Amino acid sequence: MGIGWDEMGNLKQYPSKDAMKTKMKELYGAEYSYMNSALATWQFANEIQAGDIVYAKKGMHKVIGRGIVESDYIFDSGRDEYKHIRKIRWTHNGEWEHPGQAVMKTLTDITPYTEYVQKLEALFIDDESADVPEEKEIVYDPYTEDDFLSEVFMDAERYNTLVNLLKTKKNIILQGAPGVGKTFAAKRLAFSIMGQKDTSRVMMVQFHQSYSYEDFIMGFRPSKDGFELTPGPFYQFCKTAQDDDERDYFFIIDEINRGNVSKIFGELLMLIEKEKRGEKLRLLYSNELFPVPKNVYIIGMMNTADRSLAIIDYALRRRFAFFELEPAFDSEGFKAVMQQANNPKFNALVEQIKALNDFISKDESLGNGFRIGHSYLCTNEEITDEWVEAVIKYELLPLLGEYWFDEPSKIQQWTKKLCGVLDD
């Protein structure tokens, strides 16, 4: 396959998309931005990889081929046109009706549009001449218990408790105050059990008040010919796990208590119980008997400081184990962060937050679930006095303003103490 812009020469000579835009303005005129053109040439030369699948379109309504990339980028100056090329093994040649209207850009990365990709792949499933290869094996970085303990501020005993709880119950909820690293811990818990950072076996969604069974499991969606039954992420994830039953899969749900869990899971709420795994129930919208596989683990996250939510549904309580993640300012991992930061104001702020957390714990209107987590003070940036000031003024103080919106004296008391750190 090839693309134009031959006058650009070898695309590998350009260090960035901006450099490509500058050259395009010089070659083709300065009145255009060349944003889409530079993105296409950059992706063609630098982002496409051997093993990627390519669909060739004709206009906006026809697909004329499907192929697999077999080479790195090549600039062939001997060609009369389309000098930027990649070698492709075309598995299909012909003409197919495109599902809906195709995008107009020359080159588009459609990987994130999973439903669209499935529709395109479906065009070729019934083609007996198809040469559809096995998926390319991806080697993921290893990830061990030691890696987990070095990144998540938790001791080995609590980690082992957490792992055993998840393996025993199959479903677990990580609950805790804002900033205790629930999402970070959930992903790394999955990696540590798998022994590698295999992102293909981890999926994450976020529940909210409008999230429904149709979004999560299966429902009817508008299509070119009316409505069609479309599978949701949990249905697809379970299907993938079912075909790979010797390996563990992890489905992560952020803000699980923000959705109506009974409504979202529907008839599958029964099937996620450990004792019911592998049993089949007929789905609401399709004439299909469907199981939740035994190798699927569900990890939910819940913010204990969310006042807007009612008491947790009993159905949710019964099917999940609950594990509290606490602020870890006294952990060995966080002490290492403090040592590396080597900033007196940062250290003083940590001490004030620990005192603040004690105060919050004893506050009758708040309690442990409203304590401030260590993630507020974790960053990949250099910890400077300015960074400390920004955390206090634009993250911690607004949070306290929300906690004690009807008790201004407490806000004033802790504003003075936290801002006092900056004067030391």
Buried (B, 14 or more C-beta within 10 A) or exposed (E): BBBBBBEBBBBEEBEEBEEBBBBBBEEBEEEEEBEBBBBBBBBBBBEBEEEBBBBBBEEEEBBBBBBBBEEEBBBEEEEEEEBBBBEBEBBBEEEBEBBEEBEEEBBBEEEEEEEBBEBBEEBBEEBEEEEBEEEEEEEBEEBEBEBBBEBBBBEEEBBEEBBEBBEEBBBBBBBBBBBBBBBBBBBBBBBBBBBBBBEEBBBBBBBEEEBBBBBBBBBEEEEEEEEEEBBBBBBBBBEBBBEEEEEBBBBBBBBBBBBBBEEBBBEBBBBBBEEBBEEEBEBEBEEEEBBBBBBBBBBBBBBBBEEEEEEBBEEBEEBBBBBBBBBBBEBEBBBEBBEEBEBEBBBBBBEBBBEBBEBBEEBEEBBBBBBBBBBBBBEEEEBEEEBBBEBBBEBBBEBBEEBBEEEEEBBEBBBEBBBEBBEE
